[in-house]
Amino acid sequence: MLFAALVLGLASCNQPMATISGEQDGHNYVDLGLPSGKMWATSNMGATSPEQLGDRYKWGHTTPTGEIKGSEEWTGYQWSRGTESQLKITKYCNVKQRGDVDSLFHLEPADDAARANWGGLWRMPTLEEVEELKNGCEWEWCKNFEGTGIQGKLGTSKSNGNKIFFPFRENYVSFWTLTLNPDDCRKAYYSRSLTHNMNSDVAPRKNSMEIRPVFAK
């Protein structure tokens, strides 16, 4: 399942641009006027400002890894046993040949890093909520966010003009959803953004990525 690519313009973004609508359980959020009413955190987990990358987590882990995306082995992933060639998934599995079937397609609260670490109403977004975010904003590549020299994606709400920023790691933005890939339970959905396009994709659950929490008022 892919989101439609968006052609983006260039922007220096050297003036204050990020919107803070309020605070929930000690963390800032922005109201983008989305139909679902979801509020998005203004920063990634582990970051103290929008331009910081924050911590990285394996899908379904509640403690950060600090590892580089794609370098992890399945032996370091808590919901699996065995190696790549004989891998069995021990939770969030929908195919008997892949492991222990439980037919769970979304992370439970205990395995949701946002809920476990931020508490309250915060949680990781679903795939559908990420799609709503991307369709609900106009997006541009920001070369110099608020004069910090940080590049990333700046979204402006189509309904109320509020803004949200996602910093680049090298030349991309990525963050996990809490939605399992129904076609292959070894993978889960994440949001992936390059300079001139945005889409959703799936990645092995053992990989480490950032997390951008959401909540509903």
Secondary structure, DSSP 8 states (H G I E B T S, - for coil): ---------EE---S------EEETTEEEE----TT-EEEESS-TT-SSTT-----EETT-SS-----TT---GGG-TTEES-GGG-EESSS---GGGB------B--GGG-HHHHHH-TT-B---HHHHHHHHHTEEEEEESSGGGS---EEEEEETTT--EEEEE-BTTBEEEEEEEE-TT-TTEEEEEEE-SS-EEEEEEETTSEEB---EEE-
